[in-house]
Amino acid sequence: MKCKGVTKYIFFLSGENTGIAMVEAINLLKAHCKADLNEFHNQIALIDVHSSSLCDIHSIFSRLAMTHEVCEFAGSCEVGELGELFSELKISDKKMCVRVRRIGRVNINSVRLERELGAILYKKGARISVSNPEIIIKVYISDRAYTGILVHSTDKKQFLERQPDLKPYFRPGVILPKLARALVNISGIRKGEALLDPMCGAGTILIEAGLMGISFLGVEIFGDIVKGCSRNLLHYRLPANVIQGDVRTLPIKEGSFNAIVTDFPYLKSSRSYGELDELYSDSLNEFNRVLVSDGKAVLISNIDIDTLISEIFRIEERLMQRIHGSLTRRIYLCSR
């Protein structure tokens, strides 16, 4: 729906962690254009994008990891009012179809509803094609019905193809590609800007950044891991921009990077860094030094580090991701 220079979009978010998915969507948009979160409920986020913003909105959508689909908003209503909403929709001369998606425990026959809504459009003169539509009208139903024209569908298969155990160099316990991409997007970094992962391991974050056209550098303390990370980067035809170094004393000049995205070790102490309290304290000071003045850091930890971060950065977002009974990731979006 377009109104006074604003286009409203429906984001159908991943149900695995709607909080992370919502922050990814809104931060990615805000980094490129003027956008406002209008509504957030269950797996649905409504976001207003101002058309005066100079951005290629569809190329931005293509970066999304934890959004299943994006639609241009056509309306929302109670389920019983869908017939009235569809009777007022504008009809295109292109072939159309209706697809209904239930969210949560909704007692509705999706197939029958699709037929009923499609019949309304057909009576208005629409060309209906279920097998080969040029326009797909989506209806997402939870406690309300949200209707829109599909403009983006995320390729979820790509993340399965980049699973850690399918890469040339594998290390257990790494974050998965979908989350890594979402974290890069949460940082708000734009194509062509520079991202640093100063504890890059096998390079999952670097790979996702590189595939989105973002310049990157990885730092890793162990030489054998540097070689393994390089192999993974080259496997995806990305430059092997990874060096051996210590996150506590980065061999990088001040103000070199627009964003830092990194995953801290999940131990009480580390054979390479010693006590983790010292690692956090020293590395946070280094992050502050190498970031540009308006740079952002996305930091992942298995322990609460709010106090340590707050001594140097401002915490903009604090997100949680439960992995299993003994591991919950804390994800911090920080600004200088």
C-alpha positions, 0 to 999 in steps of 0.5 A: 500500500502506497500512501503519501510517499510511504510504501508499507511492507509485510515481512513474514518472519522466521519462527525460529527467533522472531526477535532476531528476524525483526531486528534484522529486517528493520536495521537492514532497511534503516541502513539504506532508507528511511523506514519505521516499524509500524506493527510487530506481532507473531511472525508478522512485521509491518514496516513503512518505507519512505519512497523519497529514500534513494535505495534499490529496495529489492536488492535490500530484500535479497540480503535477508536471512530470517525473513521468509517473504516480503509483500507489498501491503494491501490490507489487514482485517478480521478473517471474516472480513477477507471477502470484503477486502478482496472485493476492493482489491485492484485487478491486474491484467496479469495472471494471479493466484491467492495463497494462504499461510496460517501462523500458529494454531489457526483453525482454517481450511487454507485450500478452501479459503484460497478458492473462495478468495480466488473466485472473488477476484475471478468475478472481478475479471482477474485471470486466475492461474494456480500453476503459473501465476505472475502475481501472487496475493498472500494472506497470512492468518493469525489472530488477524488476516494480513494481505499483500502482493508478494515481492520477495521470497528468501532462498532458504536452500542456500543456507543448507548448501553452506552448512559448516560440515559441507565446507572444506574446513570444518570446526564444531560449534560455529554459528550457522550461515543463516544466523551469521547473515542476519547478524551482519545485516543487524550491524547495518553495514552496506555493500562496499563498506568494511566489516571485521571479524576479529575472532573469525574461526572457520569464516562463516561470518566473513563468507556471508558478508562477502557474498553480499558484496561487503568488504571484510577482514578476518583475524584469527590467533591460530595459524592452522585455523587461518589456513582453514578459513582461507580455504573456505573463503576461496571455496566460495570464490571470495578473497582470502582476507584473513590474517593471524593476530590477537584480538587484544592487540589488533594489527589494524589502524584506528577507524578502519572498519564500519562494523564488527561482527564476532562470536566470543569463545564459549569457555570460562577460560581459553588456551589462547586468551587466558581468562575471558574477563581479560579477553572481553575487556581488552578486545572491547577497547580494541573494537572501539579503536578500529571502528569508525565514529558511527560504527556498530559492533554485533557481539555474541557471547554465552555469558552476560557482558552488559556491564563490560560493554556499557563501559565502552559502548552503548547497547542498542539491542540485546537479543537471546538465542537458546541453543540447548539447555546449557547454552543461550547466546546473548547477541548485543548490537553496540554503537560508539 
